[in-house]
Amino acid sequence: MRQGLLIFGVTVCLLACVAGYFLVLVDWIEDFKTGVYAANHAEALLETGAILVYTYAGFDFFKRKLAH
């Protein structure tokens, strides 16, 4: 029972993180389309950098831990 609860918790957290990542991507695309980044270059650099770092970390984790 305890192992099933752990697997359920990890699955819920994983799905929440994936959903959050896609929400951030959608927000980034909307900001880009509406011209928010043209007015505020610092915000563009910070948000784009954060998305790129998170994406790189995900690919690196997949390569090291999951791909054989």
C-alpha positions as CSV (number, residue, x, y, z in Angstrom):
1,M,0.0,0.0,0.0
2,R,2.8,2.4,0.9
3,Q,4.6,1.8,-2.4
4,G,1.4,2.4,-4.4
5,L,0.9,5.7,-2.5
6,L,4.4,6.8,-3.3
7,I,4.0,6.0,-7.0
8,F,0.7,7.9,-7.1
9,G,2.3,10.9,-5.4
10,V,5.3,10.9,-7.8
11,T,2.9,10.6,-10.8
12,V,0.7,13.5,-9.6
13,C,3.8,15.7,-9.0
14,L,5.2,14.8,-12.5
15,L,2.0,15.6,-14.2
16,A,1.7,18.9,-12.3
17,C,5.3,19.9,-13.3
18,V,4.6,19.0,-17.0
19,A,1.4,21.0,-16.9
20,G,3.2,24.0,-15.3
21,Y,6.0,23.8,-17.9
22,F,3.4,23.9,-20.8
23,L,1.6,26.8,-19.1
24,V,4.9,28.7,-18.9
25,L,5.5,28.0,-22.6
26,V,2.0,29.2,-23.5
27,D,2.5,32.4,-21.5
28,W,5.9,32.9,-23.2
29,I,4.3,32.5,-26.7
30,E,1.5,34.9,-25.8
31,D,3.9,37.5,-24.5
32,F,6.0,37.2,-27.6
33,K,3.0,37.6,-29.9
34,T,1.6,40.6,-28.0
35,G,4.9,42.5,-28.0
36,V,5.5,42.4,-24.2
37,Y,9.1,41.5,-24.8
38,A,9.7,44.3,-27.3
39,A,9.0,46.8,-24.5
40,N,10.8,44.9,-21.7
41,H,14.1,43.3,-22.8
42,A,15.1,42.2,-19.3
43,E,11.9,40.2,-18.9
44,A,12.4,38.6,-22.3
45,L,15.9,37.5,-21.3
46,L,15.0,36.2,-17.9
47,E,11.9,34.2,-19.0
48,T,13.6,32.8,-22.1
49,G,16.7,31.9,-20.2
50,A,14.6,30.1,-17.5
51,I,12.7,28.1,-20.1
52,L,15.9,27.2,-21.8
53,V,17.7,26.1,-18.6
54,Y,14.7,24.0,-17.5
55,T,14.4,22.4,-20.9
56,Y,18.2,21.6,-20.9
57,A,17.9,20.1,-17.4
58,G,15.0,17.9,-18.5
59,F,16.9,16.6,-21.6
60,D,20.0,16.1,-19.5
61,F,18.1,14.2,-16.9
62,F,16.4,12.0,-19.5
63,K,19.8,11.3,-21.2
64,R,21.5,10.3,-18.0
65,K,18.8,8.5,-16.1
66,L,16.2,7.2,-18.5
67,A,17.7,6.6,-21.9
68,H,19.8,3.4,-22.2
